């Protein structure tokens, strides 16, 4: 981020050609393959002056194998030969994103706010519904409604794909120790690799814009969901599994009737984490031309416009708190909230009661 | 009595090369040495048992004796290493997975020490769990679950969740869940061990009552001799993975096979284990036949000869009729009454199967030795205060 402040504003303008030659532009040179020569020459300059080989006294002076150029040629190979594959791969993301964006931006803001309030009421209670209305109206009042909805669509899309991929993967991990062992380092890498590292190859493979933004977000936000799904299933007490087996349950029945229902609170904690991480990626994703609240923050930083950055940041925080409260209350079951079934509370509960009293008379 | 469940030369080895460990065990190498040499644990060693239809068969042993492993081998929750488990002649140990599932769904069910109720299901749904797994339609399985809950007296808590129930109630649900599939064999793994003593005895009584009604084959695991004696028709005692003795409670009580079995009586509450029948003595001299030639006079003579103050009148089938004393006989003789009219009123008698703790006060307060009768009023013998004290003191005798 320190380099971005040096330039005037590389992002708001649509990638001007003169930016490519600037050393501060971190990815302008990447596809051309000149990075070795220009971008990081200062790193290796001393080695180039006198060809040195490794000795016993200094065994790590020169790299033993050239990982850097291996990755570079690998990514280049992928870009040149599998462009079509990646174009197809991003299609479903594109469609989902279109659906969410259309749904959130094409209807009147008050309709969206009302729907949100109803969902909040259903999953939690009237307090959250009220909080939801206030915070969404506040977003609108700051005149960041459109940006908020775009960000929300982005986050919802990435969470949707995280659920689609993450939960089955977590289940698979819990069923096979081999899969778990193989996936764990990959998950570690997904969580700890700085987003900037895979931002470059993602842009090379998928281009820039909202879809690669969602893909980057998925990579970053999915691991907790996989881990917590795995953990939730593993945590189901062994005596319950044994009892299920004793009563003749098949593996499938154990999964669907015992393990998954009991893992729901843990899985919901994973969904909550995924949602929060998705939101936290919004600013980084805006670096690859993803619109929304993140872009406002980035622009604010770029122009030293603290106000603009604050407005964008506040929007993200408000969305984050609202979504966090909603998913957290999903993790609690209906009994903790005092009613026996989910359909006995909230707006659906109201309709249910109307229906019941009507059928009685 | 037909055999319901038969176990033949069953072995369970926890380890990589069960065959090797079994071979060593057959050569007479003991469990500890096998573990020291190969790192494998011999869980169950060459167990053969026959469990009859309709009996409560208790498998007893200290922890680590392999009893929980053995019961899990019966429904193959643990895979046997060698040997057979025959349910109605069908070998469970060699069944296909699907056949095994069918056996578990329909024939064998289990009650667990930890209850193992599904926390996300209501009492009714928990009870219907086995039926649900078998794909029984909702209305039918709820009806059957209701019947099972009625059997354990929980029909009023249908919609409660397990965490809202006390331990005793939870285990009733566990029992109802096992009963709901109407099993032929019920495995109970220390089912009552986690309950507090008062509730435990209550549950034991209920199990015995249920058993009297439905006659299921029950395999009950316990580490508690009191419990085993209370409910078991037969008891198998396990030590180090082997069955060291099988027999009725009386057999085991009176002829323990070794010191290990004897050690079970240490610390056991004798007054709970022994019944009136176990300690009563039959003294011929005090039995007065109702049909005695010579009536009252002969009875007086008999008691005086034996130097006794009381006599116990029985009829010719051996049924107890009443107690007479020398004093009552004399007054009967004076007024010319019959032997039966000389019987003293209001004297206590005790039932054969009442435990010693129940009869202590009766015997302490009775003016004479108390007669013991069985359910058919048949006279079994007498218990004197001295005998009772001696029996209660037995705990000391059994200390090795």
Interface residues (C-beta under 8 A of the other chain):
Chain A: X237 X239 X240 X242 X243 X244 X245 X246 X247 X248 X249 X250 X253 X257 X258 X261 X262 X333 X335 X340
Chain B: X75 X77 X101 X102 X103 X104 X105 X106 X109 X110 X112 X114 X116 X118 X119 X120 X129 X130 X132 X133 X134 X159 X161 X177 X181 X187
